[in-house]
């Protein structure tokens, strides 16, 4: 396995079959490509919706963005924490919210890299000094991408409170997936949820309803755009199944660390967002999933991706 770098783009490459993972440092440490070999065919399963209209740094659909120290939206950008009120900048003016945290489009720096016969990995980091209006809590956010010779991609998150006070915290990931030349109507998505949320006019979840079923969601008939609360499992697997090729993309997370999953299908882009989240939308106000990191405390979590024969969620 080898590591290549071209300015802000880093590639983890398997030279034996040209499978690769690409990460864009300058636009937020984003996963911009994930090529895996399936039946001697290289398939890129990462989608960057509307990339023909917007650069990554300003794409309103936030493809592959890392969301922290809050996930999705804070209603009106306003929240209270430990007896003080804070006002975040409104960066979703149409709905009047603060959206997607502080690291989604911030440049990261490469802090470590290693390549062996069986895997290639990098660690990238961003340091927030606590000078942002409405969030005066310094922290460090790091991501490790490890691409395995087998084709699996392991992603490890590390967030540390580097300040002297407690800080409110949540994190999540906003990737879109799909298969080359496969329409959305040929895909199915399956995960283990307990409930889903209905949102109001500001896209803030308001009503939780039971959503517990074993069969997949066929995207030919349903186009989800919800926050789901998952069943608590050490290893929860979401499966995106391509009926055309009879293969699946699998995303594994601990639903103890990431109890929420956002699923959002964009029909005309043949892409679906599968987003692990530690907290619900507007958790800064509702407390649903909100974590509090004490000084020097660190949050660590892992997401694992792989592609294989459909209907077999085993790695």
Secondary structure, DSSP 8 states (H G I E B T S, - for coil): -EEEEETTEEEEEETTTTEEEEEETTTTSEEEEEEEEETTEEEE-EE-TTTTTS-GGG-TT-TTEEEEES-SEEGGGEEEETTEEEE----BTTTTBEESBSSTT---EEEEEEE-SSEEEEEEEEEE-S-BTTB---EEEEEEEEEETTS-EEEEEEEEE-SSS-EEEEEEEE-EE--TT--GGGEEEE--EEEEEEE-TTS-EEEEEE---SS-EETTT---EEEEEE---SSEEEEEEETTTTEEEEEEE-TTT--EEEEEEEGGGTEEEEEEESS-TTHHHH-TT-EEE-TT-EEEEEEEEEEEETT----
